[in-house]
């Protein structure tokens, strides 16, 4: 798996954990462990991807709500 695909998947998982949807406690802990094993720079990149996904989702919800 190439690095960008891996980060995209991690960001999506992180985003889902943040939203606390469709994950058991065991799955959340597994994702947290994977994130903890990343370097500091990679964690910042992951957070950036997750944040952009979160804002994109909020923008879509705002547009639908108007």
CHARMM internal coordinates of N, CA and C (Angstrom, degrees):
IC EDIT
DIST 1 N 1 CA 1.4641
DIST 1 CA 1 C 1.5276
ANGL 1 N 1 CA 1 C 107.85
DIST 1 C 2 N 1.3290
ANGL 1 CA 1 C 2 N 115.87
DIHE 1 N 1 CA 1 C 2 N 130.78
DIST 2 N 2 CA 1.4661
ANGL 1 C 2 N 2 CA 116.54
DIHE 1 CA 1 C 2 N 2 CA -179.88
DIST 2 CA 2 C 1.5272
ANGL 2 N 2 CA 2 C 110.61
DIHE 1 C 2 N 2 CA 2 C -76.87
DIST 2 C 3 N 1.3021
ANGL 2 CA 2 C 3 N 114.22
DIHE 2 N 2 CA 2 C 3 N 162.53
DIST 3 N 3 CA 1.4766
ANGL 2 C 3 N 3 CA 121.49
DIHE 2 CA 2 C 3 N 3 CA -171.86
DIST 3 CA 3 C 1.5258
ANGL 3 N 3 CA 3 C 112.83
DIHE 2 C 3 N 3 CA 3 C -61.90
DIST 3 C 4 N 1.3179
ANGL 3 CA 3 C 4 N 117.92
DIHE 3 N 3 CA 3 C 4 N -41.47
DIST 4 N 4 CA 1.4699
ANGL 3 C 4 N 4 CA 119.48
DIHE 3 CA 3 C 4 N 4 CA -177.26
DIST 4 CA 4 C 1.5296
ANGL 4 N 4 CA 4 C 111.36
DIHE 3 C 4 N 4 CA 4 C -67.06
DIST 4 C 5 N 1.3283
ANGL 4 CA 4 C 5 N 116.91
DIHE 4 N 4 CA 4 C 5 N -37.99
DIST 5 N 5 CA 1.4708
ANGL 4 C 5 N 5 CA 120.27
DIHE 4 CA 4 C 5 N 5 CA 177.43
DIST 5 CA 5 C 1.5244
ANGL 5 N 5 CA 5 C 109.40
DIHE 4 C 5 N 5 CA 5 C -65.45
DIST 5 C 6 N 1.3354
ANGL 5 CA 5 C 6 N 116.42
DIHE 5 N 5 CA 5 C 6 N -42.43
DIST 6 N 6 CA 1.4590
ANGL 5 C 6 N 6 CA 121.13
DIHE 5 CA 5 C 6 N 6 CA 178.67
DIST 6 CA 6 C 1.5314
ANGL 6 N 6 CA 6 C 110.90
DIHE 5 C 6 N 6 CA 6 C -58.53
DIST 6 C 7 N 1.3372
ANGL 6 CA 6 C 7 N 116.95
DIHE 6 N 6 CA 6 C 7 N -46.40
DIST 7 N 7 CA 1.4587
ANGL 6 C 7 N 7 CA 120.02
DIHE 6 CA 6 C 7 N 7 CA -179.51
DIST 7 CA 7 C 1.5208
ANGL 7 N 7 CA 7 C 111.64
DIHE 6 C 7 N 7 CA 7 C -66.47
DIST 7 C 8 N 1.3141
ANGL 7 CA 7 C 8 N 116.06
DIHE 7 N 7 CA 7 C 8 N -36.94
DIST 8 N 8 CA 1.4631
ANGL 7 C 8 N 8 CA 119.34
DIHE 7 CA 7 C 8 N 8 CA 178.37
DIST 8 CA 8 C 1.5327
ANGL 8 N 8 CA 8 C 109.86
DIHE 7 C 8 N 8 CA 8 C -62.78
DIST 8 C 9 N 1.3297
ANGL 8 CA 8 C 9 N 116.66
DIHE 8 N 8 CA 8 C 9 N -42.92
DIST 9 N 9 CA 1.4628
ANGL 8 C 9 N 9 CA 120.44
DIHE 8 CA 8 C 9 N 9 CA 178.57
DIST 9 CA 9 C 1.5272
ANGL 9 N 9 CA 9 C 111.43
DIHE 8 C 9 N 9 CA 9 C -66.35
DIST 9 C 10 N 1.3339
ANGL 9 CA 9 C 10 N 116.21
DIHE 9 N 9 CA 9 C 10 N -42.18
DIST 10 N 10 CA 1.4666
ANGL 9 C 10 N 10 CA 119.90
DIHE 9 CA 9 C 10 N 10 CA 178.26
DIST 10 CA 10 C 1.5236
ANGL 10 N 10 CA 10 C 110.82
DIHE 9 C 10 N 10 CA 10 C -63.31
DIST 10 C 11 N 1.3206
ANGL 10 CA 10 C 11 N 115.89
DIHE 10 N 10 CA 10 C 11 N -41.84
DIST 11 N 11 CA 1.4669
ANGL 10 C 11 N 11 CA 119.57
DIHE 10 CA 10 C 11 N 11 CA -179.89
DIST 11 CA 11 C 1.5182
ANGL 11 N 11 CA 11 C 110.42
DIHE 10 C 11 N 11 CA 11 C -63.55
DIST 11 C 12 N 1.3245
ANGL 11 CA 11 C 12 N 116.18
DIHE 11 N 11 CA 11 C 12 N -41.39
DIST 12 N 12 CA 1.4626
ANGL 11 C 12 N 12 CA 119.23
DIHE 11 CA 11 C 12 N 12 CA 178.76
DIST 12 CA 12 C 1.5286
ANGL 12 N 12 CA 12 C 110.15
DIHE 11 C 12 N 12 CA 12 C -63.34
DIST 12 C 13 N 1.3327
ANGL 12 CA 12 C 13 N 116.52
DIHE 12 N 12 CA 12 C 13 N -44.77
DIST 13 N 13 CA 1.4714
ANGL 12 C 13 N 13 CA 120.47
DIHE 12 CA 12 C 13 N 13 CA 179.01
DIST 13 CA 13 C 1.5263
ANGL 13 N 13 CA 13 C 110.21
DIHE 12 C 13 N 13 CA 13 C -62.12
DIST 13 C 14 N 1.3263
ANGL 13 CA 13 C 14 N 116.32
DIHE 13 N 13 CA 13 C 14 N -43.32
DIST 14 N 14 CA 1.4608
ANGL 13 C 14 N 14 CA 121.08
DIHE 13 CA 13 C 14 N 14 CA 179.07
DIST 14 CA 14 C 1.5229
ANGL 14 N 14 CA 14 C 110.41
DIHE 13 C 14 N 14 CA 14 C -61.48
DIST 14 C 15 N 1.3269
ANGL 14 CA 14 C 15 N 115.73
DIHE 14 N 14 CA 14 C 15 N -42.84
DIST 15 N 15 CA 1.4548
ANGL 14 C 15 N 15 CA 121.83
DIHE 14 CA 14 C 15 N 15 CA 178.26
DIST 15 CA 15 C 1.5326
ANGL 15 N 15 CA 15 C 110.27
DIHE 14 C 15 N 15 CA 15 C -60.91
DIST 15 C 16 N 1.3239
ANGL 15 CA 15 C 16 N 117.18
DIHE 15 N 15 CA 15 C 16 N -43.48
DIST 16 N 16 CA 1.4632
ANGL 15 C 16 N 16 CA 121.06
DIHE 15 CA 15 C 16 N 16 CA 179.78
DIST 16 CA 16 C 1.5261
ANGL 16 N 16 CA 16 C 110.98
DIHE 15 C 16 N 16 CA 16 C -65.22
DIST 16 C 17 N 1.3232
ANGL 16 CA 16 C 17 N 117.01
DIHE 16 N 16 CA 16 C 17 N -39.71
DIST 17 N 17 CA 1.4659
ANGL 16 C 17 N 17 CA 120.25
DIHE 16 CA 16 C 17 N 17 CA 177.34
DIST 17 CA 17 C 1.5221
ANGL 17 N 17 CA 17 C 109.36
DIHE 16 C 17 N 17 CA 17 C -63.37
DIST 17 C 18 N 1.3247
ANGL 17 CA 17 C 18 N 115.34
DIHE 17 N 17 CA 17 C 18 N -42.52
DIST 18 N 18 CA 1.4597
ANGL 17 C 18 N 18 CA 121.04
DIHE 17 CA 17 C 18 N 18 CA 179.44
DIST 18 CA 18 C 1.5221
ANGL 18 N 18 CA 18 C 109.76
DIHE 17 C 18 N 18 CA 18 C -58.53
DIST 18 C 19 N 1.2962
ANGL 18 CA 18 C 19 N 116.86
DIHE 18 N 18 CA 18 C 19 N -41.39
DIST 19 N 19 CA 1.4596
ANGL 18 C 19 N 19 CA 122.12
DIHE 18 CA 18 C 19 N 19 CA 178.27
DIST 19 CA 19 C 1.5347
ANGL 19 N 19 CA 19 C 111.93
DIHE 18 C 19 N 19 CA 19 C -79.04
DIST 19 C 20 N 1.3410
ANGL 19 CA 19 C 20 N 116.41
DIHE 19 N 19 CA 19 C 20 N -12.09
DIST 20 N 20 CA 1.4738
ANGL 19 C 20 N 20 CA 124.05
DIHE 19 CA 19 C 20 N 20 CA 179.30
DIST 20 CA 20 C 1.5284
ANGL 20 N 20 CA 20 C 112.00
DIHE 19 C 20 N 20 CA 20 C 56.83
DIST 20 C 21 N 1.3303
ANGL 20 CA 20 C 21 N 114.99
DIHE 20 N 20 CA 20 C 21 N 49.07
DIST 21 N 21 CA 1.4592
ANGL 20 C 21 N 21 CA 119.91
DIHE 20 CA 20 C 21 N 21 CA 179.83
DIST 21 CA 21 C 1.5163
ANGL 21 N 21 CA 21 C 111.04
DIHE 20 C 21 N 21 CA 21 C -121.73
DIST 21 C 22 N 1.3125
ANGL 21 CA 21 C 22 N 115.72
DIHE 21 N 21 CA 21 C 22 N 141.26
DIST 22 N 22 CA 1.4611
ANGL 21 C 22 N 22 CA 123.29
DIHE 21 CA 21 C 22 N 22 CA 169.22
DIST 22 CA 22 C 1.5275
ANGL 22 N 22 CA 22 C 114.10
DIHE 21 C 22 N 22 CA 22 C 58.03
DIST 22 C 23 N 1.3132
ANGL 22 CA 22 C 23 N 118.07
DIHE 22 N 22 CA 22 C 23 N 27.41
DIST 23 N 23 CA 1.4522
ANGL 22 C 23 N 23 CA 119.96
DIHE 22 CA 22 C 23 N 23 CA 178.26
DIST 23 CA 23 C 1.5217
ANGL 23 N 23 CA 23 C 109.65
DIHE 22 C 23 N 23 CA 23 C -133.60
DIST 23 C 24 N 1.3132
ANGL 23 CA 23 C 24 N 114.92
DIHE 23 N 23 CA 23 C 24 N 135.14
DIST 24 N 24 CA 1.4535
ANGL 23 C 24 N 24 CA 119.99
DIHE 23 CA 23 C 24 N 24 CA 173.88
DIST 24 CA 24 C 1.5287
ANGL 24 N 24 CA 24 C 108.55
DIHE 23 C 24 N 24 CA 24 C -80.99
DIST 24 C 25 N 1.3036
ANGL 24 CA 24 C 25 N 116.70
DIHE 24 N 24 CA 24 C 25 N 167.80
DIST 25 N 25 CA 1.4653
ANGL 24 C 25 N 25 CA 121.85
DIHE 24 CA 24 C 25 N 25 CA 177.96
DIST 25 CA 25 C 1.5311
ANGL 25 N 25 CA 25 C 110.38
DIHE 24 C 25 N 25 CA 25 C -58.18
DIST 25 C 26 N 1.3347
ANGL 25 CA 25 C 26 N 116.22
DIHE 25 N 25 CA 25 C 26 N -40.19
DIST 26 N 26 CA 1.4691
ANGL 25 C 26 N 26 CA 120.59
DIHE 25 CA 25 C 26 N 26 CA -179.89
DIST 26 CA 26 C 1.5326
ANGL 26 N 26 CA 26 C 110.72
DIHE 25 C 26 N 26 CA 26 C -63.93
DIST 26 C 27 N 1.3351
ANGL 26 CA 26 C 27 N 117.29
DIHE 26 N 26 CA 26 C 27 N -42.97
DIST 27 N 27 CA 1.4694
ANGL 26 C 27 N 27 CA 120.93
DIHE 26 CA 26 C 27 N 27 CA 178.57
DIST 27 CA 27 C 1.5264
ANGL 27 N 27 CA 27 C 111.07
DIHE 26 C 27 N 27 CA 27 C -64.00
DIST 27 C 28 N 1.3250
ANGL 27 CA 27 C 28 N 116.82
DIHE 27 N 27 CA 27 C 28 N -42.59
DIST 28 N 28 CA 1.4649
ANGL 27 C 28 N 28 CA 121.26
DIHE 27 CA 27 C 28 N 28 CA 179.29
DIST 28 CA 28 C 1.5205
ANGL 28 N 28 CA 28 C 110.26
DIHE 27 C 28 N 28 CA 28 C -61.57
DIST 28 C 29 N 1.3311
ANGL 28 CA 28 C 29 N 117.29
DIHE 28 N 28 CA 28 C 29 N -44.36
DIST 29 N 29 CA 1.4592
ANGL 28 C 29 N 29 CA 120.30
DIHE 28 CA 28 C 29 N 29 CA 179.02
DIST 29 CA 29 C 1.5205
ANGL 29 N 29 CA 29 C 111.60
DIHE 28 C 29 N 29 CA 29 C -64.15
DIST 29 C 30 N 1.3390
ANGL 29 CA 29 C 30 N 117.46
DIHE 29 N 29 CA 29 C 30 N -37.40
DIST 30 N 30 CA 1.4576
ANGL 29 C 30 N 30 CA 121.09
DIHE 29 CA 29 C 30 N 30 CA 177.05
DIST 30 CA 30 C 1.5171
ANGL 30 N 30 CA 30 C 111.72
DIHE 29 C 30 N 30 CA 30 C -63.54
DIST 30 C 31 N 1.3329
ANGL 30 CA 30 C 31 N 116.39
DIHE 30 N 30 CA 30 C 31 N -42.57
DIST 31 N 31 CA 1.4666
ANGL 30 C 31 N 31 CA 121.10
DIHE 30 CA 30 C 31 N 31 CA 178.40
DIST 31 CA 31 C 1.5260
ANGL 31 N 31 CA 31 C 110.02
DIHE 30 C 31 N 31 CA 31 C -65.99
DIST 31 C 32 N 1.3254
ANGL 31 CA 31 C 32 N 117.12
DIHE 31 N 31 CA 31 C 32 N -43.09
DIST 32 N 32 CA 1.4634
ANGL 31 C 32 N 32 CA 120.54
DIHE 31 CA 31 C 32 N 32 CA 178.18
DIST 32 CA 32 C 1.5294
ANGL 32 N 32 CA 32 C 110.53
DIHE 31 C 32 N 32 CA 32 C -59.86
DIST 32 C 33 N 1.3353
ANGL 32 CA 32 C 33 N 116.85
DIHE 32 N 32 CA 32 C 33 N -39.78
DIST 33 N 33 CA 1.4643
ANGL 32 C 33 N 33 CA 121.18
DIHE 32 CA 32 C 33 N 33 CA 179.22
DIST 33 CA 33 C 1.5238
ANGL 33 N 33 CA 33 C 110.77
DIHE 32 C 33 N 33 CA 33 C -64.30
DIST 33 C 34 N 1.3421
ANGL 33 CA 33 C 34 N 116.91
DIHE 33 N 33 CA 33 C 34 N -43.12
DIST 34 N 34 CA 1.4697
ANGL 33 C 34 N 34 CA 120.40
DIHE 33 CA 33 C 34 N 34 CA 177.97
DIST 34 CA 34 C 1.5227
ANGL 34 N 34 CA 34 C 110.88
DIHE 33 C 34 N 34 CA 34 C -61.97
DIST 34 C 35 N 1.3105
ANGL 34 CA 34 C 35 N 116.53
DIHE 34 N 34 CA 34 C 35 N -41.68
DIST 35 N 35 CA 1.4640
ANGL 34 C 35 N 35 CA 121.01
DIHE 34 CA 34 C 35 N 35 CA 179.34
DIST 35 CA 35 C 1.5312
ANGL 35 N 35 CA 35 C 110.15
DIHE 34 C 35 N 35 CA 35 C -65.06
DIST 35 C 36 N 1.3301
ANGL 35 CA 35 C 36 N 116.83
DIHE 35 N 35 CA 35 C 36 N -40.47
DIST 36 N 36 CA 1.4656
ANGL 35 C 36 N 36 CA 121.50
DIHE 35 CA 35 C 36 N 36 CA -179.53
DIST 36 CA 36 C 1.5283
ANGL 36 N 36 CA 36 C 111.81
DIHE 35 C 36 N 36 CA 36 C -63.21
DIST 36 C 37 N 1.3290
ANGL 36 CA 36 C 37 N 117.06
DIHE 36 N 36 CA 36 C 37 N -27.94
DIST 37 N 37 CA 1.4593
ANGL 36 C 37 N 37 CA 120.64
DIHE 36 CA 36 C 37 N 37 CA -178.68
DIST 37 CA 37 C 1.5293
ANGL 37 N 37 CA 37 C 112.56
DIHE 36 C 37 N 37 CA 37 C -79.98
DIST 37 C 38 N 1.3264
ANGL 37 CA 37 C 38 N 117.54
DIHE 37 N 37 CA 37 C 38 N -10.97
DIST 38 N 38 CA 1.4667
ANGL 37 C 38 N 38 CA 120.39
DIHE 37 CA 37 C 38 N 38 CA 179.10
DIST 38 CA 38 C 1.5301
ANGL 38 N 38 CA 38 C 110.31
DIHE 37 C 38 N 38 CA 38 C -75.64
DIST 38 C 39 N 1.3222
ANGL 38 CA 38 C 39 N 115.93
DIHE 38 N 38 CA 38 C 39 N 156.19
DIST 39 N 39 CA 1.4621
ANGL 38 C 39 N 39 CA 119.94
DIHE 38 CA 38 C 39 N 39 CA 175.28
DIST 39 CA 39 C 1.5290
ANGL 39 N 39 CA 39 C 109.15
DIHE 38 C 39 N 39 CA 39 C -69.14
DIST 39 C 40 N 1.3203
ANGL 39 CA 39 C 40 N 115.71
DIHE 39 N 39 CA 39 C 40 N 164.79
DIST 40 N 40 CA 1.4694
ANGL 39 C 40 N 40 CA 120.03
DIHE 39 CA 39 C 40 N 40 CA -178.91
DIST 40 CA 40 C 1.5277
ANGL 40 N 40 CA 40 C 110.84
DIHE 39 C 40 N 40 CA 40 C -59.54
DIST 40 C 41 N 1.3305
ANGL 40 CA 40 C 41 N 117.53
DIHE 40 N 40 CA 40 C 41 N -43.40
DIST 41 N 41 CA 1.4621
ANGL 40 C 41 N 41 CA 121.57
DIHE 40 CA 40 C 41 N 41 CA 179.90
DIST 41 CA 41 C 1.5253
ANGL 41 N 41 CA 41 C 110.46
DIHE 40 C 41 N 41 CA 41 C -62.77
DIST 41 C 42 N 1.3301
ANGL 41 CA 41 C 42 N 116.86
DIHE 41 N 41 CA 41 C 42 N -41.38
DIST 42 N 42 CA 1.4602
ANGL 41 C 42 N 42 CA 120.55
DIHE 41 CA 41 C 42 N 42 CA 179.94
DIST 42 CA 42 C 1.5243
ANGL 42 N 42 CA 42 C 112.00
DIHE 41 C 42 N 42 CA 42 C -67.53
DIST 42 C 43 N 1.3393
ANGL 42 CA 42 C 43 N 117.33
DIHE 42 N 42 CA 42 C 43 N -34.73
DIST 43 N 43 CA 1.4697
ANGL 42 C 43 N 43 CA 120.24
DIHE 42 CA 42 C 43 N 43 CA 176.77
DIST 43 CA 43 C 1.5232
ANGL 43 N 43 CA 43 C 110.63
DIHE 42 C 43 N 43 CA 43 C -65.56
DIST 43 C 44 N 1.3329
ANGL 43 CA 43 C 44 N 117.08
DIHE 43 N 43 CA 43 C 44 N -39.45
DIST 44 N 44 CA 1.4653
ANGL 43 C 44 N 44 CA 119.76
DIHE 43 CA 43 C 44 N 44 CA 176.76
DIST 44 CA 44 C 1.5240
ANGL 44 N 44 CA 44 C 110.92
DIHE 43 C 44 N 44 CA 44 C -63.76
DIST 44 C 45 N 1.3329
ANGL 44 CA 44 C 45 N 116.23
DIHE 44 N 44 CA 44 C 45 N -40.74
DIST 45 N 45 CA 1.4582
ANGL 44 C 45 N 45 CA 120.15
DIHE 44 CA 44 C 45 N 45 CA 177.25
DIST 45 CA 45 C 1.5255
ANGL 45 N 45 CA 45 C 110.44
DIHE 44 C 45 N 45 CA 45 C -62.30
DIST 45 C 46 N 1.3111
ANGL 45 CA 45 C 46 N 116.70
DIHE 45 N 45 CA 45 C 46 N -44.02
DIST 46 N 46 CA 1.4602
ANGL 45 C 46 N 46 CA 122.12
DIHE 45 CA 45 C 46 N 46 CA 178.45
DIST 46 CA 46 C 1.5267
ANGL 46 N 46 CA 46 C 110.81
DIHE 45 C 46 N 46 CA 46 C -60.36
DIST 46 C 47 N 1.3173
ANGL 46 CA 46 C 47 N 116.59
DIHE 46 N 46 CA 46 C 47 N -45.25
DIST 47 N 47 CA 1.4632
ANGL 46 C 47 N 47 CA 120.65
DIHE 46 CA 46 C 47 N 47 CA 178.99
DIST 47 CA 47 C 1.5256
ANGL 47 N 47 CA 47 C 110.94
DIHE 46 C 47 N 47 CA 47 C -62.18
DIST 47 C 48 N 1.3363
ANGL 47 CA 47 C 48 N 116.11
DIHE 47 N 47 CA 47 C 48 N -40.02
DIST 48 N 48 CA 1.4646
ANGL 47 C 48 N 48 CA 120.80
DIHE 47 CA 47 C 48 N 48 CA 178.74
DIST 48 CA 48 C 1.5281
ANGL 48 N 48 CA 48 C 110.99
DIHE 47 C 48 N 48 CA 48 C -62.01
DIST 48 C 49 N 1.3343
ANGL 48 CA 48 C 49 N 116.96
DIHE 48 N 48 CA 48 C 49 N -44.77
DIST 49 N 49 CA 1.4678
ANGL 48 C 49 N 49 CA 121.06
DIHE 48 CA 48 C 49 N 49 CA 178.90
DIST 49 CA 49 C 1.5257
ANGL 49 N 49 CA 49 C 110.29
DIHE 48 C 49 N 49 CA 49 C -63.36
DIST 49 C 50 N 1.3332
ANGL 49 CA 49 C 50 N 116.12
DIHE 49 N 49 CA 49 C 50 N -46.19
DIST 50 N 50 CA 1.4694
ANGL 49 C 50 N 50 CA 120.49
DIHE 49 CA 49 C 50 N 50 CA -178.98
DIST 50 CA 50 C 1.5260
ANGL 50 N 50 CA 50 C 110.88
DIHE 49 C 50 N 50 CA 50 C -62.57
DIST 50 C 51 N 1.3331
ANGL 50 CA 50 C 51 N 116.73
DIHE 50 N 50 CA 50 C 51 N -41.57
DIST 51 N 51 CA 1.4589
ANGL 50 C 51 N 51 CA 120.16
DIHE 50 CA 50 C 51 N 51 CA 180.00
DIST 51 CA 51 C 1.5295
ANGL 51 N 51 CA 51 C 110.90
DIHE 50 C 51 N 51 CA 51 C -64.44
DIST 51 C 52 N 1.3398
ANGL 51 CA 51 C 52 N 116.69
DIHE 51 N 51 CA 51 C 52 N -41.31
DIST 52 N 52 CA 1.4652
ANGL 51 C 52 N 52 CA 118.67
DIHE 51 CA 51 C 52 N 52 CA 179.59
DIST 52 CA 52 C 1.5254
ANGL 52 N 52 CA 52 C 110.73
DIHE 51 C 52 N 52 CA 52 C -64.61
DIST 52 C 53 N 1.3400
ANGL 52 CA 52 C 53 N 117.35
DIHE 52 N 52 CA 52 C 53 N -37.08
DIST 53 N 53 CA 1.4659
ANGL 52 C 53 N 53 CA 120.62
DIHE 52 CA 52 C 53 N 53 CA 176.91
DIST 53 CA 53 C 1.5361
ANGL 53 N 53 CA 53 C 110.00
DIHE 52 C 53 N 53 CA 53 C -64.89
DIST 53 C 54 N 1.3225
ANGL 53 CA 53 C 54 N 116.31
DIHE 53 N 53 CA 53 C 54 N -41.21
DIST 54 N 54 CA 1.4571
ANGL 53 C 54 N 54 CA 120.98
DIHE 53 CA 53 C 54 N 54 CA -178.81
DIST 54 CA 54 C 1.5343
ANGL 54 N 54 CA 54 C 109.98
DIHE 53 C 54 N 54 CA 54 C -63.34
DIST 54 C 55 N 1.3446
ANGL 54 CA 54 C 55 N 116.67
DIHE 54 N 54 CA 54 C 55 N -46.24
DIST 55 N 55 CA 1.4636
ANGL 54 C 55 N 55 CA 120.11
DIHE 54 CA 54 C 55 N 55 CA -179.74
DIST 55 CA 55 C 1.5188
ANGL 55 N 55 CA 55 C 111.28
DIHE 54 C 55 N 55 CA 55 C -66.24
DIST 55 C 56 N 1.3364
ANGL 55 CA 55 C 56 N 116.91
DIHE 55 N 55 CA 55 C 56 N -38.29
DIST 56 N 56 CA 1.4704
ANGL 55 C 56 N 56 CA 120.73
DIHE 55 CA 55 C 56 N 56 CA 178.09
DIST 56 CA 56 C 1.5302
ANGL 56 N 56 CA 56 C 109.93
DIHE 55 C 56 N 56 CA 56 C -61.51
DIST 56 C 57 N 1.3204
ANGL 56 CA 56 C 57 N 116.69
DIHE 56 N 56 CA 56 C 57 N -42.30
DIST 57 N 57 CA 1.4645
ANGL 56 C 57 N 57 CA 121.02
DIHE 56 CA 56 C 57 N 57 CA 179.50
DIST 57 CA 57 C 1.5307
ANGL 57 N 57 CA 57 C 110.11
DIHE 56 C 57 N 57 CA 57 C -64.57
DIST 57 C 58 N 1.3275
ANGL 57 CA 57 C 58 N 116.42
DIHE 57 N 57 CA 57 C 58 N -43.14
DIST 58 N 58 CA 1.4693
ANGL 57 C 58 N 58 CA 120.27
DIHE 57 CA 57 C 58 N 58 CA 179.97
DIST 58 CA 58 C 1.5282
ANGL 58 N 58 CA 58 C 111.12
DIHE 57 C 58 N 58 CA 58 C -63.40
DIST 58 C 59 N 1.3373
ANGL 58 CA 58 C 59 N 116.79
DIHE 58 N 58 CA 58 C 59 N -39.96
DIST 59 N 59 CA 1.4651
ANGL 58 C 59 N 59 CA 120.24
DIHE 58 CA 58 C 59 N 59 CA 178.05
DIST 59 CA 59 C 1.5176
ANGL 59 N 59 CA 59 C 110.87
DIHE 58 C 59 N 59 CA 59 C -60.57
DIST 59 C 60 N 1.3236
ANGL 59 CA 59 C 60 N 116.59
DIHE 59 N 59 CA 59 C 60 N -44.14
DIST 60 N 60 CA 1.4654
ANGL 59 C 60 N 60 CA 120.89
DIHE 59 CA 59 C 60 N 60 CA 179.23
DIST 60 CA 60 C 1.5270
ANGL 60 N 60 CA 60 C 110.79
DIHE 59 C 60 N 60 CA 60 C -62.27
DIST 60 C 61 N 1.3377
ANGL 60 CA 60 C 61 N 116.62
DIHE 60 N 60 CA 60 C 61 N -42.24
DIST 61 N 61 CA 1.4601
ANGL 60 C 61 N 61 CA 120.04
DIHE 60 CA 60 C 61 N 61 CA 179.59
DIST 61 CA 61 C 1.5241
ANGL 61 N 61 CA 61 C 110.65
DIHE 60 C 61 N 61 CA 61 C -65.18
DIST 61 C 62 N 1.3343
ANGL 61 CA 61 C 62 N 117.11
DIHE 61 N 61 CA 61 C 62 N -38.72
DIST 62 N 62 CA 1.4675
ANGL 61 C 62 N 62 CA 120.61
DIHE 61 CA 61 C 62 N 62 CA 178.77
DIST 62 CA 62 C 1.5232
ANGL 62 N 62 CA 62 C 110.84
DIHE 61 C 62 N 62 CA 62 C -63.83
DIST 62 C 63 N 1.3362
ANGL 62 CA 62 C 63 N 116.59
DIHE 62 N 62 CA 62 C 63 N -41.96
DIST 63 N 63 CA 1.4690
ANGL 62 C 63 N 63 CA 120.61
DIHE 62 CA 62 C 63 N 63 CA 179.83
DIST 63 CA 63 C 1.5236
ANGL 63 N 63 CA 63 C 110.96
DIHE 62 C 63 N 63 CA 63 C -64.62
DIST 63 C 64 N 1.3133
ANGL 63 CA 63 C 64 N 116.92
DIHE 63 N 63 CA 63 C 64 N -39.66
DIST 64 N 64 CA 1.4709
ANGL 63 C 64 N 64 CA 120.36
DIHE 63 CA 63 C 64 N 64 CA 179.73
DIST 64 CA 64 C 1.5193
ANGL 64 N 64 CA 64 C 111.40
DIHE 63 C 64 N 64 CA 64 C -70.06
DIST 64 C 65 N 1.3281
ANGL 64 CA 64 C 65 N 116.21
DIHE 64 N 64 CA 64 C 65 N -32.31
DIST 65 N 65 CA 1.4606
ANGL 64 C 65 N 65 CA 121.08
DIHE 64 CA 64 C 65 N 65 CA -177.33
DIST 65 CA 65 C 1.5132
ANGL 65 N 65 CA 65 C 113.73
DIHE 64 C 65 N 65 CA 65 C -74.27
DIST 65 C 66 N 1.3389
ANGL 65 CA 65 C 66 N 117.18
DIHE 65 N 65 CA 65 C 66 N -19.58
DIST 66 N 66 CA 1.4784
ANGL 65 C 66 N 66 CA 120.54
DIHE 65 CA 65 C 66 N 66 CA -176.90
DIST 66 CA 66 C 1.4978
ANGL 66 N 66 CA 66 C 112.33
DIHE 65 C 66 N 66 CA 66 C -82.97
END
COOR INIT
IC SEED 1 N 1 CA 1 C
IC BUILD
